[in-house]
Amino acid sequence: MHELVFEVAQESDGGYIAEALGESIFTQGDTWNELRENAIEAVKAYYFDRQMPSGIRLHLVRDEMLAVG
């Protein structure tokens, strides 16, 4: 099966939130390692009765505003 991609954003408090693209799977973690563990757990729970994805990709999206002038 395909890999499942999560779009990850860092919250202002330093934690992370993640949303799977194309599936209704959401998770979070206070640290990157916690997010990784929670993403695996969430995917296993979501696909408990179906074929699992071959892998999980965590895509960190960074949004930065720059002042000009």
C-alpha positions in Angstrom: 0.0 0.0 0.0 1.0 3.6 -0.4 2.8 5.8 2.2 0.6 8.0 4.3 1.7 11.7 4.6 1.0 13.8 7.6 1.2 17.6 7.4 2.9 18.7 10.6 2.9 22.2 12.1 4.7 23.4 15.2 2.5 25.2 17.8 3.6 28.3 19.5 4.2 26.3 22.7 6.7 24.1 20.9 4.5 21.1 20.5 3.4 19.6 17.2 0.1 18.9 15.5 -0.3 16.5 12.5 -3.1 15.8 10.0 -3.0 13.0 7.5 -3.6 14.0 3.9 -6.6 12.2 2.5 -7.6 10.5 5.7 -9.4 11.6 8.9 -6.4 11.0 11.2 -5.2 13.7 13.5 -2.6 13.5 16.3 -0.2 15.7 18.3 2.9 15.5 20.5 4.8 17.7 22.9 8.0 16.6 21.3 9.0 15.3 17.8 9.6 11.8 19.2 6.2 11.8 21.0 4.6 12.9 17.7 6.3 10.1 15.9 5.0 7.5 18.4 1.5 9.0 18.4 1.3 9.0 14.6 2.2 5.3 14.5 -0.4 4.6 17.2 -3.1 6.6 15.4 -2.4 4.9 12.0 -2.5 1.5 13.6 -5.9 2.3 15.3 -7.3 3.8 12.1 -6.3 0.8 9.9 -7.0 -1.9 12.5 -9.3 -3.8 10.1 -7.7 -2.8 6.8 -4.3 -3.0 5.1 -1.8 -0.6 6.7 0.2 2.0 4.6 3.7 0.9 3.8 5.1 3.9 5.7 4.3 7.2 7.3 5.9 10.5 6.2 5.9 13.4 8.6 6.1 16.6 6.5 6.9 19.6 8.7 5.4 22.8 7.3 7.0 26.1 8.5 5.2 29.4 8.1 7.3 32.4 8.6 6.4 36.1 8.1 9.2 38.4 7.0 9.1 42.2 7.3 10.2 44.0 4.1 11.4 47.6 4.3 
